[in-house]
Amino acid sequence: MLNVALAIAFALVGAAFVLSVVRLLRGPHAPDRILALDTLYINAIALLVLFGIRLASPLYFEAALLIALMGFVGTVALAKFLLRGDIIE
Amino acid sequence: MNPALEILLSVLVVVGALFTFIGSLGLVRLQDFYTRLHGPTKATTLGVGCLLVASSVYFSVAGEGLSLHELLVSLFLFITAPISAHLLARAALHLDLPGAVARPPPDASASPESARDTPRH
């Protein structure tokens, strides 16, 4: 039963990836694209957590934690670039 | 594994994935940037939150001992999601992106309340 639920969840998260990439390619302005990248890293965390449950391996959390840290730094840097025209002043 | 626990885990996993999907659906379907900002935050808090709780329960039962380091990821996401959303909203206001509802022109009302909302350069 858990395997069926995991298969459904993988399909839903994969569809979420596709929709975020659609917004990333289509997004009319730069903040739309940054928001799409932000959503993509959130989806990547969800996929890694699901993968860790599926393989019953706790190793994937370190990767999820790293993606959470780096994705936040990337979003802040891009938003700051739009706000100031520079990242490190 | 205990059948009741397996049902709980399956429900948590499916609900989490469903919220992640709905967040991305909102990102595509909503009209302007300011409403679009609303969609993915649900994916961050409810979606990934449910998945991390499911994973924490799973590894607490299947692995050895209590597994709580998933809470670290969700805590970090809960702290950082509003900050990045705030910065993106400020960037969008700075760039003066068009919204579905027109904002009043900054020179029409001279009250200090609305003058504070205009982007500082």
Backbone of each chain as ProteinMPNN parsed JSONL, in Angstrom:
{"seq_chain_A": "MLNVALAIAFALVGAAFVLSVVRLLRGPHAPDRILALDTLYINAIALLVLFGIRLASPLYFEAALLIALMGFVGTVALAKFLLRGDIIE", "coords_chain_A": {"N_chain_A": [[0.822, -1.201, 0.0], [1.921, 1.218, 0.8], [3.75, 1.418, -1.23], [2.148, 1.878, -3.477], [1.067, 4.37, -2.789], [3.442, 5.819, -2.776], [4.103, 5.667, -5.48], [2.011, 7.174, -6.639], [2.609, 9.607, -5.437], [5.142, 10.159, -6.496], [4.426, 10.548, -9.179], [2.807, 12.849, -8.939], [4.604, 14.772, -7.93], [6.412, 14.803, -10.012], [4.79, 15.885, -12.027], [4.471, 18.384, -10.878], [7.064, 19.366, -11.15], [7.165, 19.612, -13.967], [5.21, 21.605, -14.395], [6.379, 23.755, -13.032], [8.638, 24.155, -14.602], [7.409, 24.956, -16.935], [6.454, 27.487, -16.116], [8.901, 28.648, -15.626], [10.026, 28.803, -18.193], [8.12, 30.332, -19.531], [7.44, 32.546, -17.998], [6.718, 35.952, -17.773], [8.25, 38.008, -16.599], [11.326, 38.773, -14.821], [11.132, 38.27, -11.913], [9.133, 36.285, -11.925], [10.445, 34.118, -13.061], [12.427, 33.688, -11.144], [10.831, 32.952, -8.997], [9.837, 30.576, -10.052], [12.189, 29.049, -10.122], [12.655, 28.906, -7.376], [10.415, 27.388, -6.602], [11.105, 25.08, -7.961], [13.34, 24.128, -6.52], [12.128, 23.546, -4.106], [10.452, 21.484, -4.944], [12.401, 19.652, -5.627], [13.415, 19.001, -3.124], [11.157, 17.716, -2.053], [11.025, 15.518, -3.783], [13.431, 14.219, -3.205], [13.006, 13.485, -0.528], [10.876, 11.707, -0.828], [12.194, 9.775, -2.346], [14.068, 8.888, -0.518], [12.353, 7.596, 1.321], [11.365, 5.595, -0.319], [13.619, 4.031, -1.0], [14.332, 3.354, 1.517], [16.49, 4.571, 2.777], [18.403, 6.606, 4.831], [20.176, 8.433, 3.83], [19.529, 10.397, 2.037], [18.583, 12.654, 3.195], [20.598, 14.41, 3.923], [21.33, 15.453, 1.505], [18.905, 16.713, 0.879], [18.795, 18.665, 2.854], [21.045, 20.176, 2.191], [20.253, 21.116, -0.326], [18.103, 22.692, 0.46], [19.435, 24.712, 1.922], [21.206, 25.832, -0.03], [19.454, 26.534, -2.068], [17.911, 28.532, -0.865], [19.87, 30.506, -0.454], [20.499, 31.043, -3.112], [18.038, 32.06, -4.103], [17.778, 34.391, -2.534], [20.05, 35.784, -3.367], [19.472, 36.239, -6.091], [17.094, 37.77, -5.912], [18.068, 39.97, -4.559], [19.829, 40.921, -6.415], [18.022, 41.826, -8.345], [16.815, 43.831, -6.865], [18.854, 45.658, -6.174], [20.682, 45.74, -8.22], [23.078, 44.647, -7.817], [24.956, 42.173, -6.077], [26.774, 41.805, -3.903], [27.491, 44.488, -2.029]], "CA_chain_A": [[0.0, 0.0, 0.0], [2.825, 2.368, 0.822], [4.385, 1.521, -2.544], [1.182, 2.528, -4.379], [1.021, 5.79, -2.41], [4.686, 6.447, -3.227], [4.044, 5.824, -6.94], [1.149, 8.336, -6.896], [3.311, 10.818, -5.01], [6.185, 10.445, -7.493], [3.779, 11.113, -10.374], [2.351, 14.222, -8.648], [5.76, 15.671, -7.814], [6.938, 14.961, -11.362], [3.924, 16.851, -12.709], [4.791, 19.698, -10.31], [8.3, 19.781, -11.824], [6.846, 20.039, -15.332], [4.502, 22.887, -14.332], [7.322, 24.81, -12.651], [9.501, 24.44, -15.75], [6.579, 25.756, -17.845], [6.483, 28.881, -15.657], [10.285, 29.13, -15.782], [10.264, 29.146, -19.594], [7.128, 31.263, -20.05], [7.283, 33.682, -17.089], [6.989, 37.17, -18.54], [9.22, 38.91, -15.977], [12.395, 38.096, -14.09], [10.708, 37.668, -10.634], [8.408, 35.034, -12.181], [11.427, 33.038, -13.269], [13.07, 33.392, -9.854], [9.846, 32.197, -8.214], [9.79, 29.223, -10.61], [13.384, 28.342, -9.636], [12.397, 28.655, -5.961], [9.5, 26.245, -6.548], [11.817, 23.881, -8.428], [14.165, 23.512, -5.475], [11.213, 22.939, -3.138], [10.04, 20.203, -5.517], [13.53, 18.727, -5.554], [13.456, 18.503, -1.741], [10.062, 16.744, -1.913], [11.384, 14.298, -4.515], [14.5, 13.526, -2.471], [12.421, 12.867, 0.663], [10.133, 10.532, -1.306], [13.175, 8.774, -2.772], [14.625, 8.301, 0.697], [11.388, 6.638, 1.881], [11.23, 4.465, -1.249], [14.793, 3.167, -0.888], [14.554, 3.127, 2.953], [17.851, 4.978, 3.088], [18.385, 7.961, 5.421], [21.267, 9.256, 3.298], [19.077, 11.449, 1.123], [18.245, 13.883, 3.919], [21.712, 15.366, 3.9], [21.197, 16.137, 0.212], [17.742, 17.611, 0.946], [19.172, 19.81, 3.7], [21.965, 21.012, 1.41], [19.49, 21.815, -1.365], [17.33, 23.743, 1.123], [20.338, 25.827, 2.229], [21.741, 26.477, -1.23], [18.351, 27.145, -2.811], [17.558, 29.797, -0.203], [20.918, 31.482, -0.754], [20.359, 31.426, -4.515], [16.87, 32.937, -4.265], [18.078, 35.693, -1.934], [21.016, 36.482, -4.207], [18.812, 36.714, -7.314], [16.163, 38.844, -5.573], [18.874, 41.139, -4.196], [20.345, 41.466, -7.67], [16.949, 42.609, -8.972], [16.513, 45.012, -6.058], [19.951, 46.616, -6.065], [21.574, 45.724, -9.376], [24.372, 44.16, -7.362], [24.706, 41.186, -5.025], [27.583, 42.188, -2.747], [27.757, 45.925, -2.215]], "C_chain_A": [[0.859, 1.256, 0.0], [3.492, 2.546, -0.536], [3.464, 2.186, -3.553], [1.131, 4.019, -4.096], [2.274, 6.505, -2.884], [4.681, 6.641, -4.735], [3.185, 7.022, -7.319], [1.903, 9.62, -6.576], [4.419, 11.181, -5.991], [5.586, 11.08, -8.735], [3.374, 12.556, -10.134], [3.53, 15.185, -8.578], [6.419, 15.867, -9.18], [6.121, 15.955, -12.167], [4.194, 18.26, -12.189], [6.074, 20.243, -10.925], [7.999, 20.345, -13.205], [6.172, 21.409, -15.329], [5.447, 24.024, -13.952], [8.231, 25.161, -13.821], [8.729, 25.24, -16.799], [6.614, 27.22, -17.437], [7.882, 29.473, -15.814], [10.541, 29.563, -17.223], [9.348, 30.272, -20.055], [7.141, 32.597, -19.329], [7.635, 35.017, -17.685], [8.064, 38.056, -17.921], [10.248, 38.103, -15.193], [11.934, 37.545, -12.737], [9.891, 36.394, -10.811], [9.372, 33.869, -12.333], [12.125, 32.685, -11.966], [12.121, 32.582, -8.975], [9.736, 30.762, -8.725], [11.004, 28.418, -10.158], [13.239, 27.99, -8.161], [11.494, 27.43, -5.798], [10.2, 24.96, -6.985], [12.674, 23.281, -7.319], [13.301, 22.93, -4.359], [10.763, 21.568, -3.636], [11.169, 19.187, -5.444], [13.665, 18.156, -4.148], [12.38, 17.442, -1.538], [10.423, 15.424, -2.584], [12.465, 13.508, -3.779], [13.952, 12.83, -1.228], [11.653, 11.609, 0.279], [11.089, 9.409, -1.682], [13.814, 8.098, -1.563], [13.674, 7.305, 1.336], [11.341, 5.386, 1.012], [12.401, 3.495, -1.109], [15.115, 2.825, 0.563], [15.984, 3.477, 3.347], [17.836, 6.394, 3.662], [19.446, 8.892, 4.851], [20.767, 10.479, 2.561], [18.702, 12.729, 1.846], [19.335, 14.883, 3.911], [21.637, 16.159, 2.604], [20.032, 17.12, 0.249], [18.064, 18.857, 1.762], [20.089, 20.758, 2.936], [21.215, 21.787, 0.339], [18.666, 22.93, -0.745], [18.214, 24.955, 1.41], [20.729, 26.585, 0.973], [20.64, 27.156, -2.039], [17.943, 28.472, -2.203], [18.586, 30.878, -0.529], [20.794, 31.967, -2.201], [19.187, 32.364, -4.735], [17.144, 34.326, -3.716], [19.036, 36.472, -2.813], [20.348, 37.043, -5.454], [17.858, 37.864, -7.016], [16.928, 40.117, -5.23], [19.467, 41.766, -5.448], [19.275, 42.304, -8.367], [16.691, 43.896, -8.208], [17.584, 46.078, -6.193], [20.787, 46.721, -7.331], [22.949, 45.206, -9.033], [24.095, 43.17, -6.241], [25.474, 41.546, -3.759], [27.991, 43.638, -2.934], [29.017, 46.319, -1.47]], "O_chain_A": [[0.571, 2.227, -0.7], [3.771, 3.669, -0.956], [3.918, 2.966, -4.39], [1.147, 4.838, -5.014], [2.209, 7.647, -3.339], [5.186, 7.647, -5.233], [3.552, 7.8, -8.199], [1.851, 10.591, -7.33], [4.624, 12.357, -6.292], [6.145, 12.026, -9.289], [3.563, 13.406, -11.004], [3.459, 16.294, -9.108], [6.924, 16.948, -9.482], [6.675, 16.772, -12.903], [4.153, 19.223, -12.954], [6.173, 21.44, -11.194], [8.499, 21.406, -13.578], [6.502, 22.273, -16.142], [5.336, 25.129, -14.483], [8.563, 26.33, -14.018], [9.3, 26.096, -17.475], [6.78, 28.1, -18.281], [8.029, 30.66, -16.103], [11.199, 30.577, -17.456], [9.749, 31.089, -20.884], [6.894, 33.644, -19.928], [8.785, 35.208, -18.081], [8.733, 38.791, -18.647], [10.065, 36.913, -14.937], [12.312, 36.42, -12.411], [9.936, 35.51, -9.955], [9.145, 32.78, -11.806], [12.391, 31.511, -11.704], [12.54, 31.647, -8.293], [9.563, 29.833, -7.936], [10.876, 27.235, -9.841], [13.646, 26.91, -7.734], [11.759, 26.552, -4.976], [9.928, 23.884, -6.451], [12.735, 22.059, -7.182], [13.681, 21.942, -3.731], [10.697, 20.609, -2.867], [10.929, 18.0, -5.226], [13.987, 16.98, -3.979], [12.634, 16.4, -0.935], [10.168, 14.349, -2.041], [12.422, 12.279, -3.734], [14.372, 11.721, -0.901], [11.748, 10.58, 0.948], [10.84, 8.241, -1.384], [14.071, 6.894, -1.575], [14.116, 6.274, 1.844], [11.284, 4.265, 1.518], [12.205, 2.279, -1.099], [16.065, 2.087, 0.825], [16.611, 2.778, 4.142], [17.299, 7.301, 3.024], [19.606, 10.015, 5.328], [21.472, 11.483, 2.461], [18.519, 13.771, 1.217], [19.075, 16.086, 3.895], [21.848, 17.372, 2.591], [20.136, 18.228, -0.279], [17.658, 19.964, 1.409], [19.943, 21.978, 3.013], [21.492, 22.965, 0.109], [18.531, 24.001, -1.338], [17.805, 26.092, 1.175], [20.606, 27.808, 0.904], [20.854, 28.218, -2.623], [17.661, 29.43, -2.922], [18.23, 32.014, -0.841], [20.963, 33.154, -2.481], [19.306, 33.35, -5.462], [16.793, 35.326, -4.342], [18.873, 37.678, -2.995], [20.611, 38.181, -5.843], [17.807, 38.834, -7.773], [16.491, 41.217, -5.568], [19.594, 42.987, -5.539], [19.575, 43.364, -8.917], [16.386, 44.93, -8.803], [17.274, 47.264, -6.313], [21.526, 47.69, -7.503], [23.879, 45.302, -9.834], [23.102, 43.31, -5.527], [24.901, 41.59, -2.67], [28.728, 43.982, -3.858], [29.413, 47.484, -1.5]]}, "seq_chain_B": "MNPALEILLSVLVVVGALFTFIGSLGLVRLQDFYTRLHGPTKATTLGVGCLLVASSVYFSVAGEGLSLHELLVSLFLFITAPISAHLLARAALHLDLPGAVARPPPDASASPESARDTPRH", "coords_chain_B": {"N_chain_B": [[5.151, -4.149, 8.778], [2.99, -2.206, 10.875], [-0.473, -2.152, 10.016], [-2.208, 0.101, 10.402], [-0.388, 2.145, 10.776], [0.81, 2.103, 8.301], [-1.263, 2.983, 6.674], [-1.54, 5.583, 7.671], [0.973, 6.631, 6.937], [0.784, 6.426, 4.141], [-1.333, 8.173, 3.588], [-0.235, 10.605, 4.483], [1.938, 10.866, 2.709], [0.654, 11.004, 0.197], [-0.983, 13.271, 0.528], [0.951, 15.247, 0.987], [2.362, 15.199, -1.481], [0.286, 15.943, -3.141], [-0.229, 18.581, -2.309], [2.189, 19.736, -3.037], [1.986, 19.5, -5.802], [-0.299, 21.119, -6.23], [0.684, 23.598, -5.508], [2.542, 24.118, -7.587], [0.782, 24.082, -9.701], [-0.748, 26.34, -9.134], [1.247, 28.2, -9.545], [1.438, 28.176, -12.301], [-1.17, 28.702, -13.184], [-2.268, 31.023, -12.001], [-2.856, 34.642, -12.229], [-1.284, 37.175, -12.187], [1.98, 38.321, -11.07], [1.89, 38.892, -8.303], [-0.235, 37.437, -7.269], [0.65, 34.961, -7.996], [2.753, 34.548, -6.333], [1.611, 33.536, -4.106], [0.974, 30.843, -4.487], [3.218, 28.783, -4.477], [4.056, 28.884, -1.796], [2.329, 27.378, -0.315], [3.026, 24.855, -1.208], [5.539, 24.727, -0.069], [5.119, 24.862, 2.769], [2.843, 23.161, 3.618], [3.001, 20.955, 1.796], [5.793, 19.942, 1.576], [6.149, 19.853, 4.298], [4.284, 17.862, 5.182], [5.389, 15.651, 3.827], [7.882, 15.477, 5.063], [7.171, 14.929, 7.703], [6.005, 12.427, 7.302], [8.257, 11.002, 6.466], [9.808, 11.2, 8.757], [8.273, 9.717, 10.595], [8.367, 7.242, 9.298], [11.132, 6.52, 9.322], [11.523, 6.505, 12.034], [10.11, 4.258, 12.77], [11.003, 2.199, 11.051], [13.797, 2.387, 11.018], [16.57, 2.538, 13.345], [15.695, 3.671, 16.45], [14.526, 7.035, 17.384], [13.882, 9.272, 14.762], [14.751, 12.378, 14.024], [15.954, 14.26, 12.444], [14.763, 15.115, 10.147], [13.101, 17.132, 10.884], [14.742, 19.283, 11.029], [15.133, 20.095, 8.38], [12.492, 20.881, 7.744], [12.076, 22.909, 9.611], [14.006, 24.761, 8.802], [13.025, 25.351, 6.246], [10.566, 26.489, 6.932], [11.412, 28.783, 8.162], [12.803, 30.129, 6.132], [11.102, 30.409, 3.906], [9.128, 32.608, 4.11], [10.94, 34.744, 4.092], [12.236, 34.659, 1.583], [9.984, 34.985, -0.04], [9.17, 37.535, 0.719], [11.372, 39.059, -0.14], [11.206, 38.611, -2.89], [8.73, 39.794, -3.443], [9.334, 42.425, -2.83], [11.245, 42.914, -4.801], [9.624, 42.697, -7.06], [7.884, 44.854, -6.654], [9.718, 46.892, -6.789], [10.546, 46.704, -9.44], [8.178, 47.427, -10.499], [6.07, 45.763, -11.497], [3.233, 44.852, -13.533], [-0.023, 44.412, -12.097], [-3.039, 42.416, -11.592], [-5.006, 43.925, -10.393], [-5.165, 47.356, -10.53], [-2.745, 49.513, -9.139], [-2.997, 52.532, -7.182], [-1.865, 55.616, -8.633], [1.271, 56.988, -7.59], [1.481, 59.77, -7.269], [-1.084, 60.742, -7.067], [-2.309, 60.632, -4.546], [-1.369, 62.405, -1.79], [-0.91, 61.686, 0.774], [1.014, 60.636, 3.631], [0.785, 57.931, 4.142], [0.449, 56.435, 1.756], [2.647, 57.269, 0.4], [4.658, 56.009, 1.655], [4.586, 53.474, 0.637], [5.644, 53.487, -1.883], [8.293, 52.398, -4.012], [11.615, 52.674, -2.843], [14.456, 54.239, -4.233]], "CA_chain_B": [[4.782, -2.862, 9.41], [1.627, -2.08, 11.383], [-1.34, -1.646, 8.93], [-2.692, 1.463, 10.677], [0.741, 3.044, 10.53], [1.036, 2.174, 6.859], [-2.308, 3.863, 6.13], [-1.17, 6.959, 8.044], [2.099, 7.053, 6.1], [0.326, 6.601, 2.755], [-2.127, 9.41, 3.52], [0.675, 11.75, 4.601], [2.731, 10.982, 1.483], [-0.187, 11.459, -0.922], [-1.402, 14.655, 0.78], [2.111, 16.103, 0.763], [2.623, 15.31, -2.921], [-0.832, 16.689, -3.739], [-0.036, 20.014, -2.057], [3.3, 20.176, -3.883], [1.437, 19.65, -7.162], [-1.206, 22.272, -6.28], [1.517, 24.788, -5.489], [3.065, 24.377, -8.929], [-0.377, 24.397, -10.555], [-1.031, 27.749, -8.887], [2.31, 28.986, -10.176], [1.171, 28.293, -13.741], [-2.523, 29.138, -13.536], [-2.679, 32.329, -11.472], [-2.788, 35.629, -13.308], [-0.135, 38.069, -12.186], [3.058, 37.863, -10.182], [1.585, 39.021, -6.879], [-1.045, 36.282, -6.867], [1.463, 33.763, -8.201], [3.626, 34.394, -5.165], [0.844, 32.855, -3.077], [0.86, 29.408, -4.73], [4.269, 27.866, -4.026], [4.285, 28.836, -0.348], [1.582, 26.219, 0.187], [3.857, 23.68, -1.475], [6.65, 24.687, 0.886], [4.767, 24.573, 4.153], [2.014, 21.962, 3.802], [3.456, 19.817, 0.992], [7.046, 19.371, 2.054], [5.96, 19.557, 5.714], [3.658, 16.536, 5.298], [6.335, 14.623, 3.391], [8.949, 15.319, 6.064], [6.585, 14.227, 8.855], [5.889, 11.023, 6.9], [9.583, 10.397, 6.47], [10.251, 11.093, 10.15], [7.566, 8.568, 11.177], [8.847, 6.017, 8.654], [12.461, 6.131, 9.793], [11.45, 6.195, 13.458], [9.602, 2.89, 12.917], [11.792, 1.212, 10.314], [15.206, 2.454, 11.378], [16.839, 2.335, 14.767], [15.51, 4.845, 17.291], [13.753, 8.175, 16.924], [14.567, 9.995, 13.689], [14.219, 13.746, 14.096], [16.701, 15.264, 11.688], [13.903, 15.689, 9.115], [12.525, 18.377, 11.404], [15.705, 20.338, 10.735], [14.821, 20.592, 7.031], [11.218, 21.61, 7.718], [12.276, 24.146, 10.363], [14.743, 25.691, 7.943], [12.129, 25.808, 5.175], [9.545, 27.359, 7.507], [12.018, 30.089, 8.453], [13.297, 30.84, 4.952], [10.088, 30.654, 2.872], [8.619, 33.987, 4.129], [11.992, 35.715, 3.771], [12.433, 34.723, 0.13], [8.768, 35.552, -0.633], [9.215, 38.98, 0.981], [12.366, 39.674, -1.024], [10.696, 38.582, -4.266], [7.679, 40.803, -3.563], [9.98, 43.732, -2.885], [11.861, 43.061, -6.125], [8.562, 42.938, -8.04], [7.416, 46.236, -6.465], [10.795, 47.76, -7.26], [10.487, 46.703, -10.905], [6.865, 47.958, -10.849], [5.389, 44.801, -12.361], [1.788, 45.061, -13.591], [-0.861, 43.48, -11.371], [-4.402, 42.312, -12.126], [-5.697, 45.089, -9.837], [-4.266, 48.491, -10.714], [-2.403, 50.256, -7.944], [-3.175, 53.967, -7.41], [-0.607, 56.293, -8.975], [1.87, 57.512, -6.355], [1.367, 61.218, -7.099], [-2.481, 61.134, -6.921], [-2.616, 60.847, -3.138], [-0.15, 62.955, -1.194], [-0.837, 61.334, 2.186], [2.256, 59.904, 3.921], [0.544, 56.488, 4.194], [0.701, 55.819, 0.459], [3.994, 57.622, -0.042], [5.59, 55.044, 2.232], [4.55, 52.225, -0.11], [6.348, 53.577, -3.155], [9.644, 51.838, -3.886], [12.729, 53.609, -2.657], [15.542, 53.963, -5.171]], "C_chain_B": [[3.311, -2.899, 9.811], [0.696, -1.498, 10.298], [-1.844, -0.234, 9.168], [-1.604, 2.486, 10.394], [0.988, 3.211, 9.044], [0.001, 3.069, 6.191], [-1.974, 5.318, 6.431], [-0.045, 7.48, 7.154], [1.655, 7.313, 4.674], [-0.457, 7.896, 2.605], [-1.218, 10.632, 3.577], [1.458, 11.969, 3.311], [1.886, 11.534, 0.344], [-0.623, 12.907, -0.715], [-0.243, 15.618, 0.538], [2.394, 16.301, -0.708], [1.526, 16.106, -3.606], [-0.651, 18.191, -3.511], [1.139, 20.553, -2.864], [2.824, 20.423, -5.307], [0.557, 20.892, -7.257], [-0.414, 23.579, -6.253], [2.048, 25.126, -6.864], [1.943, 24.695, -9.903], [-0.758, 25.86, -10.379], [-0.004, 28.648, -9.542], [2.037, 29.18, -11.664], [-0.152, 28.997, -13.991], [-2.86, 30.551, -13.081], [-2.22, 33.452, -12.4], [-1.538, 36.502, -13.303], [0.844, 37.643, -11.107], [2.652, 37.87, -8.718], [0.677, 37.9, -6.395], [-0.247, 34.99, -7.02], [2.367, 33.479, -7.018], [2.955, 33.557, -4.082], [0.891, 31.327, -3.227], [1.963, 28.56, -4.119], [4.524, 27.865, -2.531], [3.488, 27.712, 0.296], [2.366, 24.934, -0.053], [4.969, 23.577, -0.448], [6.182, 24.23, 2.25], [3.999, 23.262, 4.279], [2.598, 20.757, 3.068], [4.697, 19.175, 1.546], [6.953, 19.068, 3.544], [5.362, 18.181, 5.934], [4.644, 15.436, 4.919], [7.415, 14.397, 4.44], [8.424, 14.648, 7.324], [6.455, 12.743, 8.537], [7.235, 10.333, 6.969], [10.108, 10.223, 7.892], [9.599, 9.892, 10.827], [8.136, 7.267, 10.622], [10.197, 5.588, 9.219], [12.493, 5.911, 11.291], [11.002, 4.754, 13.664], [10.546, 1.882, 12.29], [13.247, 1.204, 10.766], [15.413, 2.161, 12.847], [16.656, 3.663, 15.502], [14.725, 5.953, 16.619], [14.56, 8.939, 15.869], [13.984, 11.397, 13.6], [14.966, 14.724, 13.207], [15.939, 15.744, 10.459], [13.323, 17.028, 9.559], [13.439, 19.563, 11.142], [15.396, 20.963, 9.377], [13.544, 21.416, 7.064], [11.326, 22.911, 8.501], [12.978, 25.187, 9.498], [13.842, 26.231, 6.844], [11.085, 26.772, 5.72], [10.115, 28.732, 7.83], [12.293, 30.84, 7.151], [12.215, 31.162, 3.928], [9.509, 32.07, 2.936], [9.668, 35.012, 3.743], [12.163, 35.82, 2.254], [11.192, 35.301, -0.555], [8.748, 37.07, -0.456], [10.19, 39.675, 0.039], [11.876, 39.701, -2.46], [9.6, 39.62, -4.46], [8.281, 42.196, -3.628], [10.638, 43.967, -4.235], [10.801, 43.37, -7.169], [8.02, 44.353, -7.902], [8.45, 47.229, -6.979], [10.781, 47.851, -8.784], [9.154, 47.215, -11.421], [6.145, 47.055, -11.839], [3.891, 45.093, -12.388], [1.038, 43.992, -12.807], [-2.238, 43.421, -12.0], [-5.252, 43.483, -11.632], [-4.719, 46.253, -9.895], [-4.002, 49.173, -9.386], [-2.624, 51.742, -8.205], [-1.845, 54.616, -7.748], [-0.03, 56.986, -7.757], [1.677, 59.013, -6.173], [-0.078, 61.659, -6.858], [-2.822, 61.436, -5.47], [-1.328, 61.257, -2.438], [-0.018, 62.584, 0.274], [0.418, 60.508, 2.455], [2.053, 58.401, 3.973], [0.905, 55.822, 2.878], [2.096, 56.157, -0.045], [5.008, 56.626, 0.511], [5.67, 53.777, 1.398], [5.308, 52.291, -1.422], [7.767, 53.053, -2.982], [10.704, 52.92, -3.752], [13.857, 53.249, -3.613], [16.882, 54.381, -4.557]], "O_chain_B": [[2.495, -3.549, 9.157], [1.02, -0.465, 9.713], [-1.906, 0.559, 8.229], [-1.866, 3.555, 9.842], [1.329, 4.297, 8.574], [0.318, 3.818, 5.267], [-2.104, 6.184, 5.567], [-0.091, 8.614, 6.677], [2.079, 8.288, 4.054], [-0.281, 8.63, 1.632], [-1.399, 11.583, 2.817], [1.627, 13.103, 2.865], [2.327, 12.418, -0.392], [-0.636, 13.691, -1.664], [-0.431, 16.684, -0.05], [2.639, 17.423, -1.152], [1.794, 16.858, -4.544], [-0.892, 18.987, -4.418], [1.102, 21.693, -3.327], [3.197, 21.41, -5.942], [0.638, 21.639, -8.233], [-0.796, 24.554, -6.901], [2.016, 26.286, -7.275], [2.127, 25.486, -10.828], [-1.056, 26.548, -11.355], [-0.334, 29.727, -10.035], [2.365, 30.225, -12.227], [-0.255, 29.805, -14.914], [-3.67, 31.218, -13.724], [-1.335, 33.268, -13.235], [-0.816, 36.564, -14.298], [0.577, 36.725, -10.33], [3.018, 36.966, -7.967], [0.79, 37.455, -5.253], [-0.443, 34.038, -6.264], [2.705, 32.33, -6.732], [3.625, 32.946, -3.249], [0.852, 30.601, -2.234], [1.668, 27.685, -3.305], [5.152, 26.935, -2.025], [3.897, 27.154, 1.315], [2.374, 24.035, 0.788], [5.31, 22.482, -0.002], [6.767, 23.319, 2.836], [4.449, 22.346, 4.969], [2.686, 19.667, 3.633], [4.681, 18.009, 1.941], [7.597, 18.134, 4.022], [5.852, 17.411, 6.761], [4.731, 14.413, 5.598], [7.821, 13.26, 4.682], [9.146, 13.876, 7.956], [6.751, 11.894, 9.378], [7.344, 9.213, 7.469], [10.768, 9.232, 8.202], [10.261, 9.136, 11.539], [8.362, 6.31, 11.362], [10.384, 4.42, 9.558], [13.376, 5.216, 11.794], [11.442, 4.093, 14.605], [10.862, 0.852, 12.885], [13.86, 0.143, 10.883], [14.539, 1.605, 13.513], [17.349, 4.643, 15.23], [14.315, 5.844, 15.463], [15.746, 9.216, 16.049], [12.852, 11.577, 13.15], [14.646, 15.913, 13.208], [16.387, 16.67, 9.783], [13.086, 17.927, 8.752], [12.984, 20.702, 11.043], [15.392, 22.185, 9.227], [13.488, 22.508, 6.498], [10.734, 23.916, 8.108], [12.585, 26.353, 9.472], [13.879, 27.422, 6.537], [10.746, 27.758, 5.066], [9.399, 29.732, 7.782], [12.049, 32.044, 7.065], [12.381, 32.098, 3.147], [9.401, 32.704, 1.887], [9.345, 36.035, 3.139], [12.227, 36.919, 1.703], [11.317, 36.028, -1.54], [8.359, 37.802, -1.366], [9.892, 40.734, -0.512], [12.09, 40.679, -3.176], [9.532, 40.261, -5.509], [7.811, 43.049, -4.381], [10.602, 45.079, -4.762], [11.021, 44.191, -8.058], [7.723, 44.999, -8.907], [8.105, 48.272, -7.534], [10.977, 48.924, -9.354], [8.99, 47.422, -12.624], [5.669, 47.508, -12.881], [3.331, 45.533, -11.384], [1.402, 42.816, -12.838], [-2.582, 44.256, -12.837], [-6.114, 43.978, -12.357], [-3.6, 46.168, -9.389], [-4.922, 49.389, -8.597], [-2.458, 52.186, -9.341], [-0.808, 54.222, -7.216], [-0.789, 57.529, -6.954], [1.705, 59.497, -5.041], [-0.31, 62.809, -6.486], [-3.547, 62.391, -5.189], [-0.325, 60.545, -2.488], [0.869, 63.089, 0.962], [0.846, 59.75, 1.585], [3.022, 57.65, 3.863], [1.573, 54.788, 2.857], [2.667, 55.406, -0.835], [6.072, 56.416, -0.072], [6.68, 53.074, 1.428], [5.59, 51.252, -2.02], [8.377, 53.24, -1.929], [10.686, 53.934, -4.45], [14.175, 52.071, -3.78], [17.926, 54.23, -5.192]]}, "name": "protein", "num_of_chains": 2, "seq": "MLNVALAIAFALVGAAFVLSVVRLLRGPHAPDRILALDTLYINAIALLVLFGIRLASPLYFEAALLIALMGFVGTVALAKFLLRGDIIEMNPALEILLSVLVVVGALFTFIGSLGLVRLQDFYTRLHGPTKATTLGVGCLLVASSVYFSVAGEGLSLHELLVSLFLFITAPISAHLLARAALHLDLPGAVARPPPDASASPESARDTPRH"}
